[in-house]
Amino acid sequence: MNTAPAPNLDSLLGAGLVGLIIGIVVYLGVLALSLWIGYLIMKAAVRNGLREHTMWLESRRGQIR
């Protein structure tokens, strides 16, 4: 005979909701962090590309500014 008490459904539901909320927050945090790092990489690439282009133009035409 099994005399183990039945689990309280309310506590399981509460734990599941807390776990779901924590999972969503972690997922959104990782997504935001990856987008921010990608933005910083693109920003540096554009800045370096503009610098190289400006140096190339100055070598052909003289000082731009």
C-alpha positions as CSV (number, residue, x, y, z in Angstrom):
1,M,0.0,0.0,0.0
2,N,1.2,3.4,-0.9
3,T,0.5,5.9,1.9
4,A,2.6,8.8,0.6
5,P,0.8,12.1,0.7
6,A,-0.3,13.6,-2.6
7,P,1.8,16.6,-3.6
8,N,0.1,20.0,-3.1
9,L,-0.9,21.1,-6.6
10,D,-0.8,24.8,-5.7
11,S,2.8,24.7,-4.6
12,L,3.8,22.8,-7.8
13,L,2.0,25.4,-9.9
14,G,3.7,28.2,-8.0
15,A,7.1,26.7,-8.4
16,G,6.4,26.1,-12.1
17,L,5.4,29.7,-12.6
18,V,8.5,31.0,-10.8
19,G,10.7,28.8,-12.9
20,L,9.0,29.9,-16.0
21,I,9.5,33.6,-15.1
22,I,13.1,33.1,-14.2
23,G,13.7,31.3,-17.5
24,I,12.1,34.0,-19.5
25,V,14.2,36.7,-17.7
26,V,17.4,34.8,-18.3
27,Y,16.5,34.2,-22.0
28,L,15.7,37.9,-22.5
29,G,18.9,38.9,-20.7
30,V,21.1,36.6,-22.9
31,L,19.3,37.9,-26.0
32,A,19.8,41.6,-25.0
33,L,23.5,40.9,-24.1
34,S,24.1,39.3,-27.5
35,L,22.5,42.1,-29.4
36,W,24.5,44.7,-27.4
37,I,27.8,42.9,-28.1
38,G,26.8,42.6,-31.8
39,Y,26.1,46.3,-31.9
40,L,29.5,47.2,-30.3
41,I,31.3,45.0,-32.9
42,M,29.4,46.6,-35.8
43,K,30.1,50.1,-34.4
44,A,33.8,49.4,-34.2
45,A,33.8,47.9,-37.7
46,V,32.1,50.9,-39.2
47,R,34.4,53.3,-37.3
48,N,37.5,51.5,-38.6
49,G,36.1,51.3,-42.1
50,L,35.4,55.0,-42.2
51,R,38.9,55.8,-40.8
52,E,40.5,53.6,-43.5
53,H,38.3,55.2,-46.2
54,T,39.2,58.7,-45.0
55,M,42.9,57.8,-45.1
56,W,42.5,56.5,-48.6
57,L,40.7,59.6,-49.8
58,E,43.3,61.9,-48.2
59,S,46.1,59.9,-49.9
60,R,44.5,60.6,-53.3
61,R,43.2,64.1,-52.9
62,G,45.0,65.7,-50.0
63,Q,43.8,66.8,-46.6
64,I,40.0,66.6,-46.4
65,R,39.4,68.8,-43.4
